[in-house]
Amino acid sequence: MKRLSVFAVLFLVLLSSSSIASPAYVPSFGHFAILLHDVSPAYLPQLQQITAVIDEYDLQNETYLFVIPDHGGKMPIWKYGAFMEFLEELEREGYHIELHGYTHVGDEFDCNATVAERKLELGLKALSYLNVTPKYFIAPRYALSRAALEVLLRHNLTVIGRDFLYFPNGTVEPICNREYTWYIPSFLLPYQLASAESVYLNLNGTFFLSIHPRAVNNKAGMEFLREFLKFVEENKELLKRSHGSRVGEGR
């Protein structure tokens, strides 16, 4: 397939940017946060490659690791010493360890309250081996029943969805949660990168960048990650000043 022309890229970027709603600025996350999904022993080499890039740009504190406690019902994290040591080291560096379902089999949290309570208890117990109590939860595939959501909120977890953030106090806020690197082909790299940069600069809210191991670990995906995180670091102070002035104007 032919590489996208400059004009095609610009058109698609403008179209994407014009569709931005009014996502919230979430103080606990700041202007930018990386949501690293599917953190599991199954993807340890890929996770090491991803976090090495994040480390290059000192974005450890902006990165949230959503751990699958027992991937597929066959990989309980506490039985994988190297993986547990890897997570412990990342936490010491400033990464946040959070919860991503329990087995990640199907839409496991699209369930009744009893099932949700049991899976949550098991997930929390698994993370307790790391001496971690998560603050945030992402349901596998973002699939979540109302009953399961209520269980999570009762446990004081903030739930991150595809388009909304659900707080334990009952508040719901729209968010900008984008994933640009799902098995991205090389010809789409210029568009994806230009689109992400445009959204990031023009967003008066928190920009959530979602990443999945393996899906991002091809040549184009890793190039996107490296170039975009460099862009974020180069524009961090600009965005802080811009956001501060907008807040002062009483958005």
GIGI-V612741 format. One record per run of one state. SS is the DSSP state (a for helix, b for strand, c for the rest). FROM is the first residue (numbers start at 0). LEN is the number of residues. If there is no record, write none. Layout:
SS & FROM & LEN
SS & FROM & LEN
This chain:
c & 0 & 5
a & 5 & 13
c & 18 & 7
b & 25 & 1
c & 26 & 3
b & 29 & 1
c & 30 & 1
b & 31 & 8
c & 39 & 1
a & 40 & 16
c & 56 & 3
a & 59 & 3
b & 62 & 5
c & 67 & 2
b & 69 & 2
c & 71 & 3
b & 74 & 2
a & 76 & 3
c & 79 & 1
a & 80 & 13
c & 93 & 2
b & 95 & 4
c & 99 & 13
a & 112 & 16
c & 128 & 7
b & 135 & 2
c & 137 & 2
a & 139 & 3
c & 142 & 3
a & 145 & 9
c & 154 & 3
b & 157 & 3
c & 160 & 3
b & 163 & 3
c & 166 & 5
b & 171 & 3
c & 174 & 1
b & 175 & 3
c & 178 & 7
a & 185 & 17
c & 202 & 4
b & 206 & 6
c & 212 & 6
a & 218 & 30
c & 248 & 3
